[in-house]
């Protein structure tokens, strides 16, 4: 058994898992608001909806990318 290959295989898997979790967390944090909920003006609501749509598109892209990355 080649120890170098084993380390590369395990390290690659861990790196992929880490990057996937980091991207998912980044996408989730993208839509965090800093105001009080329910008191936002219409402009802020529109921006929040756009951000939510962008989050959904990014999540869908991540799912698609995972399919072809392996």
C-alpha positions as CSV (number, residue, x, y, z in Angstrom):
1,X,0.0,0.0,0.0
2,X,1.3,3.4,-1.0
3,X,1.1,5.7,2.0
4,X,1.4,8.8,-0.1
5,X,-1.6,7.8,-2.2
6,X,-3.6,7.0,0.9
7,X,-2.9,10.4,2.4
8,X,-3.8,12.1,-0.9
9,X,-7.0,10.3,-1.1
10,X,-8.1,11.0,2.5
11,X,-6.8,14.6,2.3
12,X,-8.6,15.2,-1.0
13,X,-11.9,13.9,0.5
14,X,-11.5,16.0,3.6
15,X,-10.7,19.1,1.4
16,X,-13.8,18.5,-0.7
17,X,-16.0,18.1,2.4
18,X,-14.5,21.3,4.0
19,X,-15.0,23.3,0.8
20,X,-18.5,22.1,0.4
21,X,-19.4,23.0,4.0
22,X,-17.7,26.4,3.7
23,X,-19.6,27.2,0.5
24,X,-22.9,26.1,2.0
25,X,-22.3,28.2,5.1
26,X,-21.3,31.2,3.0
27,X,-24.5,30.9,0.9
28,X,-26.6,30.7,4.1
29,X,-24.9,33.8,5.6
30,X,-25.4,35.8,2.4
31,X,-29.0,36.5,3.2
32,X,-28.7,37.5,6.9
33,X,-30.5,40.8,7.6
34,X,-29.4,43.3,10.3
35,X,-32.6,45.0,11.0
36,X,-35.7,44.1,13.0
37,X,-37.9,41.7,11.1
38,X,-41.3,43.0,10.0
39,X,-40.3,46.7,10.1
40,X,-38.4,46.8,6.8
41,X,-39.3,49.2,4.1
42,X,-40.4,47.9,0.7
43,X,-37.0,48.4,-0.8
44,X,-35.4,46.3,1.9
45,X,-38.0,43.6,1.4
46,X,-37.3,43.6,-2.3
47,X,-33.6,43.2,-1.8
48,X,-34.2,40.4,0.7
49,X,-36.3,38.6,-1.8
50,X,-33.6,39.0,-4.5
51,X,-31.0,37.7,-2.0
52,X,-33.2,34.7,-1.3
53,X,-33.6,34.0,-5.0
54,X,-29.8,34.2,-5.4
55,X,-29.3,31.9,-2.5
56,X,-31.6,29.3,-4.1
57,X,-29.8,29.6,-7.5
58,X,-26.4,29.2,-5.8
59,X,-27.6,26.1,-3.8
60,X,-28.9,24.6,-7.1
61,X,-25.5,25.3,-8.7
62,X,-23.8,23.6,-5.8
63,X,-25.9,20.5,-6.2
64,X,-25.2,20.4,-9.9
65,X,-21.5,20.9,-9.4
66,X,-21.3,18.1,-6.9
67,X,-22.7,15.7,-9.4
68,X,-19.9,16.4,-11.9
69,X,-17.0,17.0,-9.5
70,X,-16.5,13.4,-8.6
